[in-house]
Amino acid sequence: MWAEEMVAGRLAWRHVASGVVFREVLGGTFRMGLSEAELVAVRVIERGGGVADTLGPFFAGAGDAQPVREVRVEPFLIARHPLTVAQVRHWLPEYEDDYADVESGTARLEDDLDDLLDVLPFRLPSEAEWEYAARAGTTTLTFRGDGKPGEDQVLDDFGDEQRTAAAENAFGLAAMGSANEICADVWIPGFAGAPADARPRTGDGPRAVRGGAADVYPWQGCDEWLLLLATTRYEHAQFTAVRPVAPLPPRQ
């Protein structure tokens, strides 16, 4: 089922049947949520004239990603990038995508989402796993620091291996924050009462999603860069991308 290999100079696990490449994420603890330091960093960008519109709604909604808490995460595998159109067609041969122009582009699922989740031999990441993977050991707005991320940080087509490799974070993951990626957690505003481990929060209603900067590309200057932040979260509506996770396979 799994083949261990080197991809872009890093160890990876390839799911043999589908070709999806996964990275191993070591366990650890991290501070999950939108910190005061990150809020200050956004205000610095704002004061420096780096915003195109008012950030009032962003600051008003900051509580959706608070309070910050320490979370323990166990080791897991996560896909190097969101599933592409070609990869989704491994499980759903009749799948048609209304958003991607090429098979190597990120698949965005609407009516087919439940069908894919029913047959996918993997699970969705919890929000804690997703943010831990996106931060890749950092505590800044994105893994590249506290500067304002630009459109060059958006990656939505994985046909160019050199570009994909250049976009990876320290965990070997590309395009974290580009597409809106659905998580296993039900959408609950804020993290009050959330577990101290990486279990997803359950309940009725829509799931939480992370990212989405490529979903509104080309940017219209309305501060779409905020969707690239490690902490940006909102409830699922309409289409979504899928970046599956899996348990670590046994090594021979």
C-alpha positions as a LaTeX table, in Angstrom:
\begin{tabular}{lrrr}
\hline
Residue & $x$ (\AA) & $y$ (\AA) & $z$ (\AA) \\
\hline
Met1 & 0.00 & 0.00 & 0.00 \\
Trp2 & 2.89 & 2.38 & 0.80 \\
Ala3 & 6.27 & 3.04 & $-0.81$ \\
Glu4 & 8.92 & 5.05 & 1.03 \\
Glu5 & 10.91 & 7.34 & $-1.27$ \\
Met6 & 12.67 & 10.66 & $-1.55$ \\
Val7 & 10.63 & 13.54 & $-2.99$ \\
Ala8 & 12.30 & 16.93 & $-3.45$ \\
Gly9 & 15.16 & 15.78 & $-1.22$ \\
Arg10 & 12.87 & 14.77 & 1.65 \\
Leu11 & 11.61 & 11.43 & 2.81 \\
Ala12 & 8.02 & 10.79 & 1.78 \\
Trp13 & 5.43 & 8.03 & 1.69 \\
Arg14 & 3.63 & 7.41 & $-1.59$ \\
His15 & 0.25 & 5.71 & $-1.59$ \\
Val16 & 0.98 & 3.23 & $-4.35$ \\
Ala17 & $-2.54$ & 2.82 & $-5.75$ \\
Ser18 & $-3.32$ & 6.53 & $-6.13$ \\
Gly19 & 0.16 & 8.05 & $-6.30$ \\
Val20 & $-0.65$ & 10.59 & $-3.57$ \\
Val21 & 2.52 & 11.67 & $-1.75$ \\
Phe22 & 2.35 & 12.05 & 2.03 \\
Arg23 & 4.81 & 13.60 & 4.44 \\
Glu24 & 5.45 & 12.33 & 7.93 \\
Val25 & 4.76 & 14.96 & 10.59 \\
Leu26 & 6.46 & 14.31 & 13.90 \\
Gly27 & 4.41 & 14.73 & 17.03 \\
Gly28 & 4.82 & 17.57 & 19.48 \\
Thr29 & 3.06 & 20.44 & 21.20 \\
Phe30 & 2.30 & 23.89 & 19.86 \\
Arg31 & 0.35 & 27.02 & 20.67 \\
Met32 & $-2.80$ & 26.84 & 18.56 \\
Gly33 & $-4.80$ & 29.92 & 17.68 \\
Leu34 & $-4.40$ & 33.59 & 16.83 \\
Ser35 & $-1.92$ & 35.02 & 19.31 \\
Glu36 & $-1.56$ & 38.62 & 20.46 \\
Ala37 & 1.83 & 38.71 & 18.72 \\
Glu38 & 0.16 & 37.76 & 15.44 \\
Leu39 & $-2.51$ & 40.43 & 15.93 \\
Val40 & 0.27 & 42.96 & 16.46 \\
Ala41 & 1.97 & 41.74 & 13.27 \\
Val42 & $-1.24$ & 42.33 & 11.29 \\
Arg43 & $-1.56$ & 45.82 & 12.79 \\
Val44 & 2.04 & 46.56 & 11.76 \\
Ile45 & 1.14 & 45.61 & 8.19 \\
Glu46 & $-1.94$ & 47.83 & 8.43 \\
Arg47 & $-0.02$ & 50.82 & 9.80 \\
Gly48 & 2.58 & 50.39 & 7.09 \\
Gly49 & $-0.04$ & 50.88 & 4.40 \\
Gly50 & $-0.02$ & 47.24 & 3.40 \\
Val51 & $-3.79$ & 46.78 & 3.37 \\
Ala52 & $-6.27$ & 47.57 & 0.62 \\
Asp53 & $-9.40$ & 47.73 & 2.75 \\
Thr54 & $-10.41$ & 48.04 & 6.36 \\
Leu55 & $-9.31$ & 45.17 & 8.59 \\
Gly56 & $-12.15$ & 45.84 & 11.00 \\
Pro57 & $-13.94$ & 42.57 & 10.16 \\
Phe58 & $-10.73$ & 40.61 & 10.66 \\
Phe59 & $-10.11$ & 42.05 & 14.13 \\
Ala60 & $-13.79$ & 41.73 & 15.04 \\
Gly61 & $-13.65$ & 38.04 & 14.13 \\
Ala62 & $-10.36$ & 37.35 & 15.91 \\
Gly63 & $-12.22$ & 35.52 & 18.66 \\
Asp64 & $-13.09$ & 32.76 & 16.20 \\
Ala65 & $-9.45$ & 31.64 & 16.48 \\
Gln66 & $-9.00$ & 32.24 & 20.22 \\
Pro67 & $-8.18$ & 31.63 & 23.00 \\
Val68 & $-4.71$ & 30.39 & 22.24 \\
Arg69 & $-3.96$ & 27.12 & 23.97 \\
Glu70 & $-1.26$ & 24.46 & 24.01 \\
Val71 & $-2.18$ & 21.38 & 22.01 \\
Arg72 & $-0.48$ & 18.00 & 21.89 \\
Val73 & $-0.29$ & 16.36 & 18.46 \\
Glu74 & 0.63 & 12.74 & 17.78 \\
Pro75 & 2.69 & 11.79 & 14.67 \\
Phe76 & 0.70 & 11.39 & 11.45 \\
Leu77 & 0.96 & 11.42 & 7.67 \\
Ile78 & $-0.54$ & 14.28 & 5.68 \\
Ala79 & $-0.72$ & 14.76 & 1.92 \\
Arg80 & 2.03 & 16.95 & 0.50 \\
His81 & $-0.62$ & 19.13 & $-1.15$ \\
Pro82 & $-4.41$ & 19.06 & $-1.63$ \\
Leu83 & $-5.73$ & 16.28 & $-3.82$ \\
Thr84 & $-5.59$ & 17.13 & $-7.50$ \\
Val85 & $-8.28$ & 16.49 & $-10.09$ \\
Ala86 & $-6.33$ & 13.46 & $-11.37$ \\
Gln87 & $-5.96$ & 12.05 & $-7.85$ \\
Val88 & $-9.67$ & 12.42 & $-7.07$ \\
Arg89 & $-10.44$ & 10.55 & $-10.28$ \\
His90 & $-8.58$ & 7.55 & $-8.91$ \\
Trp91 & $-11.49$ & 7.09 & $-6.50$ \\
Leu92 & $-14.22$ & 8.84 & $-8.50$ \\
Pro93 & $-13.51$ & 8.07 & $-12.18$ \\
Glu94 & $-16.43$ & 10.17 & $-13.41$ \\
Tyr95 & $-15.44$ & 13.23 & $-11.41$ \\
Glu96 & $-15.66$ & 16.54 & $-13.26$ \\
Asp97 & $-14.24$ & 19.74 & $-11.81$ \\
Asp98 & $-15.80$ & 23.13 & $-12.53$ \\
Tyr99 & $-12.85$ & 25.10 & $-11.17$ \\
Ala100 & $-9.59$ & 23.47 & $-12.30$ \\
Asp101 & $-8.32$ & 23.87 & $-15.87$ \\
Val102 & $-5.79$ & 21.03 & $-15.65$ \\
Glu103 & $-5.69$ & 17.60 & $-14.04$ \\
Ser104 & $-2.71$ & 18.63 & $-11.91$ \\
Gly105 & $-4.74$ & 21.45 & $-10.34$ \\
Thr106 & $-6.36$ & 21.35 & $-6.91$ \\
Ala107 & $-9.71$ & 19.56 & $-6.98$ \\
Arg108 & $-12.58$ & 21.50 & $-5.46$ \\
Leu109 & $-15.49$ & 19.32 & $-4.53$ \\
Glu110 & $-19.14$ & 20.22 & $-4.08$ \\
Asp111 & $-21.76$ & 17.53 & $-4.69$ \\
Asp112 & $-19.01$ & 14.90 & $-4.96$ \\
Leu113 & $-17.54$ & 15.62 & $-1.53$ \\
Asp114 & $-19.51$ & 13.03 & 0.43 \\
Asp115 & $-18.93$ & 10.45 & $-2.31$ \\
Leu116 & $-15.18$ & 10.99 & $-2.05$ \\
Leu117 & $-15.13$ & 10.86 & 1.74 \\
Asp118 & $-17.09$ & 7.60 & 1.62 \\
Val119 & $-14.50$ & 5.84 & $-0.55$ \\
Leu120 & $-11.31$ & 7.61 & 0.51 \\
Pro121 & $-9.13$ & 5.21 & 2.54 \\
Phe122 & $-7.87$ & 8.15 & 4.60 \\
Arg123 & $-9.45$ & 10.66 & 6.97 \\
Leu124 & $-9.68$ & 14.42 & 7.14 \\
Pro125 & $-7.22$ & 16.29 & 9.37 \\
Ser126 & $-8.43$ & 17.84 & 12.56 \\
Glu127 & $-8.06$ & 21.59 & 12.77 \\
Ala128 & $-5.23$ & 21.10 & 15.25 \\
Glu129 & $-3.37$ & 18.80 & 12.88 \\
Trp130 & $-3.91$ & 21.21 & 9.99 \\
Glu131 & $-2.63$ & 24.26 & 11.88 \\
Tyr132 & 0.30 & 22.32 & 13.34 \\
Ala133 & 1.25 & 21.24 & 9.81 \\
Ala134 & 0.79 & 24.75 & 8.40 \\
Arg135 & 2.92 & 26.38 & 11.09 \\
Ala136 & 5.69 & 23.79 & 10.68 \\
Gly137 & 7.30 & 24.81 & 13.96 \\
Thr138 & 6.82 & 28.56 & 13.53 \\
Thr139 & 4.73 & 31.01 & 15.58 \\
Thr140 & 4.37 & 33.68 & 12.88 \\
Leu141 & 1.52 & 34.67 & 10.55 \\
Thr142 & 2.70 & 32.18 & 7.94 \\
Phe143 & 5.64 & 29.78 & 7.91 \\
Arg144 & 7.55 & 32.49 & 6.01 \\
Gly145 & 7.31 & 35.00 & 8.83 \\
Asp146 & 5.23 & 37.97 & 9.93 \\
Gly147 & 5.46 & 39.86 & 6.65 \\
Lys148 & 2.43 & 40.32 & 4.44 \\
Pro149 & 2.14 & 37.23 & 2.22 \\
Gly150 & 1.72 & 37.93 & $-1.47$ \\
Glu151 & 0.22 & 36.19 & $-4.46$ \\
Asp152 & 3.56 & 34.44 & $-5.02$ \\
Gln153 & 2.69 & 32.33 & $-1.96$ \\
Val154 & $-0.40$ & 30.94 & $-3.71$ \\
Leu155 & 0.01 & 27.54 & $-5.37$ \\
Asp156 & $-2.91$ & 25.83 & $-7.07$ \\
Asp157 & $-1.35$ & 23.62 & $-9.76$ \\
Phe158 & 1.17 & 20.92 & $-8.94$ \\
Gly159 & 2.28 & 20.01 & $-12.45$ \\
Asp160 & 5.58 & 21.88 & $-12.00$ \\
Glu161 & 7.63 & 19.86 & $-9.52$ \\
Gln162 & 10.28 & 22.55 & $-9.15$ \\
Arg163 & 7.70 & 25.17 & $-8.16$ \\
Thr164 & 5.95 & 22.75 & $-5.81$ \\
Ala165 & 9.22 & 21.91 & $-4.07$ \\
Ala166 & 10.11 & 25.60 & $-3.72$ \\
Ala167 & 6.78 & 26.25 & $-1.99$ \\
Glu168 & 7.21 & 23.64 & 0.74 \\
Asn169 & 7.42 & 24.56 & 4.40 \\
Ala170 & 9.78 & 22.94 & 6.89 \\
Phe171 & 7.54 & 19.86 & 7.05 \\
Gly172 & 7.72 & 19.41 & 3.28 \\
Leu173 & 4.13 & 20.57 & 2.71 \\
Ala174 & 3.09 & 22.84 & $-0.15$ \\
Ala175 & 0.17 & 25.24 & $-0.57$ \\
Met176 & $-0.99$ & 25.35 & 3.04 \\
Gly177 & $-3.54$ & 28.18 & 2.93 \\
Ser178 & $-3.96$ & 28.32 & $-0.84$ \\
Ala179 & $-7.20$ & 26.35 & $-1.22$ \\
Asn180 & $-9.91$ & 26.18 & 1.41 \\
Glu181 & $-9.30$ & 22.76 & 2.94 \\
Ile182 & $-12.02$ & 21.01 & 4.88 \\
Cys183 & $-11.21$ & 19.64 & 8.32 \\
Ala184 & $-12.81$ & 16.92 & 10.42 \\
Asp185 & $-14.04$ & 19.39 & 13.07 \\
Val186 & $-17.53$ & 20.75 & 13.13 \\
Trp187 & $-17.53$ & 24.55 & 12.90 \\
Ile188 & $-17.59$ & 26.14 & 16.36 \\
Pro189 & $-16.59$ & 29.81 & 16.72 \\
Gly190 & $-13.59$ & 30.06 & 19.03 \\
Phe191 & $-11.63$ & 27.46 & 20.94 \\
Ala192 & $-13.21$ & 27.74 & 24.38 \\
Gly193 & $-13.43$ & 24.25 & 25.83 \\
Ala194 & $-11.55$ & 22.67 & 22.92 \\
Pro195 & $-9.46$ & 19.58 & 23.78 \\
Ala196 & $-5.78$ & 19.81 & 24.64 \\
Asp197 & $-4.98$ & 17.13 & 22.08 \\
Ala198 & $-5.58$ & 17.02 & 18.33 \\
Arg199 & $-8.95$ & 15.28 & 18.39 \\
Pro200 & $-11.54$ & 16.98 & 16.15 \\
Arg201 & $-14.55$ & 18.60 & 17.75 \\
Thr202 & $-17.73$ & 16.81 & 16.82 \\
Gly203 & $-21.38$ & 17.78 & 16.54 \\
Asp204 & $-24.03$ & 18.74 & 14.01 \\
Gly205 & $-23.61$ & 21.33 & 11.32 \\
Pro206 & $-21.01$ & 22.33 & 8.73 \\
Arg207 & $-17.34$ & 21.52 & 9.14 \\
Ala208 & $-14.52$ & 24.01 & 9.61 \\
Val209 & $-12.23$ & 24.91 & 6.73 \\
Arg210 & $-8.78$ & 26.47 & 6.60 \\
Gly211 & $-7.11$ & 28.58 & 3.90 \\
Gly212 & $-8.61$ & 29.73 & 0.62 \\
Ala213 & $-6.41$ & 32.44 & $-0.92$ \\
Ala214 & $-6.34$ & 30.74 & $-4.32$ \\
Asp215 & $-10.11$ & 30.41 & $-4.36$ \\
Val216 & $-10.44$ & 34.18 & $-4.91$ \\
Tyr217 & $-7.55$ & 34.52 & $-7.38$ \\
Pro218 & $-6.81$ & 36.82 & $-9.12$ \\
Trp219 & $-6.92$ & 38.97 & $-6.05$ \\
Gln220 & $-9.00$ & 42.13 & $-6.20$ \\
Gly221 & $-7.09$ & 43.98 & $-3.49$ \\
Cys222 & $-9.52$ & 43.20 & $-0.67$ \\
Asp223 & $-6.85$ & 41.69 & 1.57 \\
Glu224 & $-7.23$ & 38.12 & 0.38 \\
Trp225 & $-3.76$ & 37.50 & 1.83 \\
Leu226 & $-5.44$ & 37.02 & 5.21 \\
Leu227 & $-6.62$ & 33.63 & 3.93 \\
Leu228 & $-2.99$ & 32.48 & 3.87 \\
Leu229 & $-2.55$ & 32.95 & 7.62 \\
Ala230 & $-2.09$ & 29.77 & 9.65 \\
Thr231 & $-5.02$ & 30.69 & 11.90 \\
Thr232 & $-7.67$ & 31.72 & 9.36 \\
Arg233 & $-10.75$ & 29.54 & 9.81 \\
Tyr234 & $-14.41$ & 29.67 & 8.89 \\
Glu235 & $-17.34$ & 27.35 & 8.26 \\
His236 & $-17.66$ & 25.24 & 5.14 \\
Ala237 & $-20.00$ & 26.42 & 2.40 \\
Gln238 & $-20.09$ & 25.50 & $-1.28$ \\
Phe239 & $-16.88$ & 23.91 & $-2.62$ \\
Thr240 & $-13.79$ & 22.69 & $-0.76$ \\
Ala241 & $-10.42$ & 21.02 & $-1.26$ \\
Val242 & $-9.30$ & 17.87 & 0.54 \\
Arg243 & $-5.85$ & 17.19 & 2.03 \\
Pro244 & $-6.11$ & 13.75 & 3.63 \\
Val245 & $-4.18$ & 12.37 & 6.58 \\
Ala246 & $-3.31$ & 8.82 & 7.57 \\
Pro247 & $-1.60$ & 6.93 & 10.41 \\
Leu248 & 2.10 & 6.22 & 10.08 \\
Pro249 & 2.66 & 2.99 & 8.13 \\
Pro250 & 4.89 & 0.34 & 9.71 \\
Arg251 & 8.48 & 0.49 & 8.51 \\
Gln252 & 9.98 & $-2.71$ & 7.19 \\
\hline
\end{tabular}
